[in-house]
């Protein structure tokens, strides 16, 4: 199982990395060149700045059972089609 984070606009990258490290989950964070992310745990992948570059990078590497954190419905749909589990990082209050 791999945790993939679509880091472009994701507000929970550092918190997710800490949890991945705590639970020994392999972590891959994907961002475009416009973002600067440095983590103590996991791999950070940088893609070109263009529409859906991070999404396609993740979707092409996903496997069944992986976890994906994204706000992008297109990536979520591709992930679900590959039997991955998707989470939206936005917390709502009721």
Z-matrix of the N, CA and C atoms (Angstrom, degrees):
N
C 1 1.453
C 2 1.524 1 108.77
N 3 1.310 2 115.13 1 133.55
C 4 1.462 3 122.77 2 178.20
C 5 1.527 4 108.10 3 -121.96
N 6 1.305 5 116.58 4 139.27
C 7 1.462 6 122.00 5 171.79
C 8 1.519 7 107.52 6 -96.63
N 9 1.325 8 116.29 7 119.06
C 10 1.461 9 123.37 8 176.95
C 11 1.519 10 108.27 9 -106.27
N 12 1.328 11 116.91 10 132.65
C 13 1.461 12 120.64 11 176.41
C 14 1.513 13 108.90 12 -118.87
N 15 1.324 14 116.16 13 123.22
C 16 1.459 15 123.42 14 171.58
C 17 1.525 16 105.07 15 -81.41
N 18 1.331 17 116.25 16 93.05
C 19 1.466 18 121.24 17 -166.87
C 20 1.524 19 114.56 18 -78.42
N 21 1.309 20 119.05 19 -12.39
C 22 1.465 21 120.30 20 178.81
C 23 1.527 22 109.02 21 -67.77
N 24 1.313 23 116.05 22 102.36
C 25 1.458 24 120.96 23 179.73
C 26 1.517 25 114.05 24 83.88
N 27 1.312 26 118.60 25 15.83
C 28 1.462 27 121.25 26 -179.68
C 29 1.530 28 109.76 27 -92.72
N 30 1.323 29 117.96 28 120.82
C 31 1.468 30 120.46 29 -176.91
C 32 1.531 31 115.31 30 -83.92
N 33 1.326 32 118.66 31 -0.29
C 34 1.459 33 119.97 32 -174.08
C 35 1.528 34 113.49 33 -122.61
N 36 1.319 35 118.03 34 29.50
C 37 1.466 36 120.94 35 -177.15
C 38 1.527 37 111.21 36 -63.33
N 39 1.321 38 117.60 37 -52.59
C 40 1.469 39 119.46 38 -175.97
C 41 1.525 40 111.70 39 -65.80
N 42 1.326 41 118.10 40 -39.45
C 43 1.458 42 121.27 41 178.56
C 44 1.527 43 110.70 42 -64.43
N 45 1.324 44 116.82 43 -41.14
C 46 1.462 45 121.47 44 179.52
C 47 1.520 46 111.14 45 -66.50
N 48 1.337 47 116.76 46 -38.72
C 49 1.462 48 120.70 47 178.31
C 50 1.530 49 110.59 48 -63.50
N 51 1.324 50 116.81 49 -40.61
C 52 1.466 51 119.97 50 178.50
C 53 1.529 52 111.27 51 -63.07
N 54 1.322 53 116.63 52 -42.39
C 55 1.465 54 120.12 53 179.04
C 56 1.525 55 111.18 54 -68.12
N 57 1.332 56 116.94 55 -40.19
C 58 1.466 57 120.07 56 177.93
C 59 1.521 58 110.32 57 -60.58
N 60 1.317 59 116.68 58 -42.51
C 61 1.461 60 120.47 59 178.86
C 62 1.532 61 110.67 60 -65.28
N 63 1.311 62 116.22 61 -44.58
C 64 1.471 63 121.12 62 -179.43
C 65 1.528 64 111.38 63 -58.72
N 66 1.343 65 116.13 64 -41.24
C 67 1.460 66 120.59 65 -177.08
C 68 1.533 67 112.99 66 -97.65
N 69 1.341 68 116.00 67 8.15
C 70 1.469 69 122.15 68 177.13
C 71 1.523 70 112.41 69 56.94
N 72 1.326 71 115.96 70 46.02
C 73 1.462 72 122.78 71 177.43
C 74 1.530 73 107.71 72 -100.25
N 75 1.328 74 116.34 73 130.11
C 76 1.471 75 119.84 74 177.01
C 77 1.526 76 109.13 75 -60.96
N 78 1.336 77 116.62 76 133.60
C 79 1.463 78 122.21 77 -174.01
C 80 1.518 79 111.02 78 -123.19
N 81 1.338 80 115.45 79 132.97
C 82 1.464 81 122.43 80 172.76
C 83 1.530 82 107.84 81 -130.88
N 84 1.318 83 115.93 82 120.96
C 85 1.456 84 122.85 83 178.78
C 86 1.527 85 107.20 84 -107.88
N 87 1.327 86 116.49 85 127.89
C 88 1.459 87 121.06 86 -177.27
C 89 1.514 88 108.79 87 -117.97
N 90 1.342 89 115.45 88 126.23
C 91 1.465 90 122.20 89 -177.31
C 92 1.520 91 109.14 90 -138.56
N 93 1.328 92 116.05 91 162.24
C 94 1.459 93 117.68 92 173.90
C 95 1.529 94 109.56 93 -93.68
N 96 1.311 95 116.28 94 173.69
C 97 1.469 96 121.29 95 -172.92
C 98 1.522 97 113.51 96 -65.46
N 99 1.312 98 118.07 97 -12.39
C 100 1.461 99 121.02 98 -179.38
C 101 1.530 100 112.77 99 -80.22
N 102 1.320 101 117.49 100 -11.46
C 103 1.460 102 121.50 101 -177.46
C 104 1.528 103 110.87 102 -110.25
N 105 1.308 104 115.60 103 145.74
C 106 1.467 105 121.39 104 176.99
C 107 1.525 106 107.74 105 -116.05
N 108 1.323 107 115.52 106 114.18
C 109 1.458 108 120.89 107 -179.99
C 110 1.523 109 108.20 108 -131.81
N 111 1.317 110 116.00 109 128.17
C 112 1.459 111 122.26 110 175.43
C 113 1.523 112 106.96 111 -125.98
N 114 1.320 113 116.05 112 128.83
C 115 1.463 114 120.86 113 -179.16
C 116 1.522 115 110.08 114 -126.89
N 117 1.320 116 115.64 115 151.46
C 118 1.460 117 121.06 116 174.61
C 119 1.522 118 111.58 117 -82.17
N 120 1.314 119 117.30 118 -17.12
C 121 1.456 120 121.92 119 -176.59
C 122 1.519 121 108.74 120 -135.73
N 123 1.312 122 116.85 121 140.99
C 124 1.454 123 121.80 122 176.52
C 125 1.515 124 112.34 123 91.98
N 126 1.312 125 114.88 124 175.83
C 127 1.458 126 121.99 125 178.85
C 128 1.520 127 109.83 126 -108.31
N 129 1.321 128 115.02 127 139.47
C 130 1.462 129 121.05 128 175.79
C 131 1.525 130 107.16 129 -109.82
N 132 1.327 131 116.04 130 123.90
C 133 1.460 132 122.21 131 179.38
C 134 1.530 133 107.97 132 -108.69
N 135 1.310 134 116.70 133 133.69
C 136 1.458 135 121.63 134 179.08
C 137 1.525 136 109.36 135 -110.82
N 138 1.326 137 116.13 136 128.66
C 139 1.458 138 122.36 137 178.94
C 140 1.524 139 108.94 138 -117.22
N 141 1.331 140 115.73 139 168.02
C 142 1.459 141 120.39 140 177.91
C 143 1.519 142 110.95 141 -62.02
N 144 1.328 143 115.23 142 155.69
C 145 1.456 144 120.45 143 176.26
C 146 1.529 145 107.16 144 -84.78
N 147 1.267 146 115.66 145 106.03
C 148 1.458 147 122.00 146 -179.60
C 149 1.510 148 108.65 147 -167.49
N 150 1.309 149 116.56 148 166.74
C 151 1.461 150 119.49 149 -177.37
C 152 1.523 151 112.05 150 -59.23
N 153 1.297 152 116.34 151 123.86
C 154 1.458 153 124.10 152 171.06
C 155 1.531 154 114.92 153 63.49
N 156 1.314 155 119.11 154 19.81
C 157 1.467 156 120.81 155 -179.51
C 158 1.535 157 111.22 156 -63.13
N 159 1.316 158 117.15 157 -45.44
C 160 1.465 159 120.09 158 178.73
C 161 1.531 160 110.50 159 -65.94
N 162 1.324 161 116.45 160 -39.25
C 163 1.465 162 120.80 161 -179.84
C 164 1.523 163 111.46 162 -60.67
N 165 1.333 164 116.94 163 -47.12
C 166 1.462 165 120.35 164 -179.00
C 167 1.530 166 111.48 165 -68.97
N 168 1.335 167 117.58 166 -34.84
C 169 1.462 168 120.67 167 176.39
C 170 1.520 169 109.75 168 -58.46
N 171 1.327 170 115.81 169 -46.99
C 172 1.461 171 120.80 170 -179.45
C 173 1.527 172 110.63 171 -68.09
N 174 1.320 173 117.07 172 -49.56
C 175 1.468 174 121.38 173 -175.84
C 176 1.526 175 111.69 174 -58.81
N 177 1.313 176 117.57 175 -35.48
C 178 1.463 177 120.81 176 -178.97
C 179 1.523 178 113.12 177 -73.81
N 180 1.324 179 117.71 178 -13.83
C 181 1.465 180 121.38 179 -177.88
C 182 1.532 181 113.86 180 -112.99
N 183 1.307 182 116.67 181 -10.13
C 184 1.467 183 121.68 182 -178.29
C 185 1.520 184 112.61 183 -62.38
N 186 1.323 185 114.33 184 146.58
C 187 1.457 186 120.37 185 173.11
C 188 1.527 187 108.67 186 -131.02
N 189 1.288 188 115.04 187 161.81
C 190 1.459 189 121.25 188 178.02
C 191 1.523 190 110.01 189 -54.66
N 192 1.327 191 116.28 190 133.23
C 193 1.457 192 121.42 191 178.69
C 194 1.514 193 114.90 192 91.90
N 195 1.343 194 117.77 193 -10.42
C 196 1.459 195 120.48 194 176.86
C 197 1.525 196 109.87 195 -68.66
N 198 1.324 197 115.69 196 162.75
C 199 1.460 198 122.80 197 176.68
C 200 1.520 199 108.48 198 -111.20
N 201 1.331 200 117.27 199 141.06
C 202 1.462 201 122.21 200 179.34
C 203 1.516 202 109.05 201 -131.30
N 204 1.334 203 116.09 202 129.64
C 205 1.459 204 120.80 203 171.74
C 206 1.513 205 106.80 204 -108.60
N 207 1.327 206 116.61 205 117.53
C 208 1.457 207 121.72 206 -178.01
C 209 1.520 208 110.53 207 -156.54
N 210 1.317 209 114.76 208 154.98
C 211 1.465 210 121.66 209 172.31
C 212 1.523 211 110.36 210 -102.79
N 213 1.318 212 116.34 211 0.41
C 214 1.460 213 122.28 212 -173.15
C 215 1.534 214 110.77 213 -93.92
N 216 1.334 215 116.59 214 117.97
C 217 1.460 216 120.72 215 -178.50
C 218 1.521 217 112.39 216 -65.43
N 219 1.325 218 117.44 217 -33.91
C 220 1.466 219 120.48 218 178.72
C 221 1.514 220 111.44 219 -63.90
N 222 1.335 221 116.97 220 -46.74
C 223 1.460 222 120.65 221 177.23
C 224 1.525 223 110.47 222 -64.03
N 225 1.312 224 116.70 223 -41.00
C 226 1.467 225 119.89 224 178.74
C 227 1.530 226 110.75 225 -60.21
N 228 1.320 227 117.38 226 -41.66
C 229 1.461 228 120.62 227 178.93
C 230 1.525 229 111.56 228 -64.31
N 231 1.339 230 116.90 229 -42.12
C 232 1.462 231 119.85 230 177.74
C 233 1.529 232 110.89 231 -65.00
N 234 1.329 233 116.54 232 -38.66
C 235 1.459 234 120.84 233 -179.63
C 236 1.528 235 110.93 234 -66.56
N 237 1.310 236 116.76 235 -43.91
C 238 1.465 237 120.43 236 179.66
C 239 1.526 238 109.99 237 -63.62
N 240 1.326 239 117.17 238 -37.76
C 241 1.467 240 120.62 239 177.63
C 242 1.528 241 111.32 240 -61.99
N 243 1.327 242 116.83 241 -28.24
C 244 1.467 243 121.45 242 178.28
C 245 1.533 244 111.77 243 -93.62
N 246 1.333 245 116.53 244 10.13
C 247 1.462 246 123.55 245 178.99
C 248 1.533 247 112.73 246 64.05
N 249 1.320 248 116.01 247 34.82
C 250 1.465 249 121.85 248 171.79
C 251 1.529 250 107.68 249 -93.17
N 252 1.316 251 116.80 250 165.45
C 253 1.464 252 122.73 251 179.30
C 254 1.522 253 109.16 252 -104.19
N 255 1.319 254 117.55 253 131.27
C 256 1.467 255 122.09 254 -175.58
C 257 1.515 256 111.33 255 -114.09
N 258 1.325 257 113.58 256 143.16
C 259 1.456 258 121.24 257 177.40
C 260 1.513 259 108.99 258 -132.44
N 261 1.322 260 116.64 259 138.09
C 262 1.450 261 122.52 260 174.44
C 263 1.530 262 106.84 261 -93.63
N 264 1.350 263 118.17 262 128.03
C 265 1.456 264 120.08 263 -175.81
C 266 1.517 265 115.14 264 -76.61
N 267 1.306 266 118.13 265 -4.20
C 268 1.463 267 121.25 266 -176.94
C 269 1.520 268 109.66 267 -85.35
N 270 1.295 269 114.86 268 121.12
C 271 1.460 270 120.32 269 177.69
C 272 1.522 271 108.76 270 -90.65
N 273 1.310 272 115.52 271 132.38
C 274 1.459 273 120.08 272 176.53
C 275 1.514 274 108.70 273 -113.16
N 276 1.301 275 115.98 274 148.14
C 277 1.462 276 119.52 275 176.66
C 278 1.513 277 108.79 276 -105.88
N 279 1.304 278 115.78 277 149.35
C 280 1.472 279 121.06 278 -178.42
C 281 1.505 280 109.76 279 -112.24
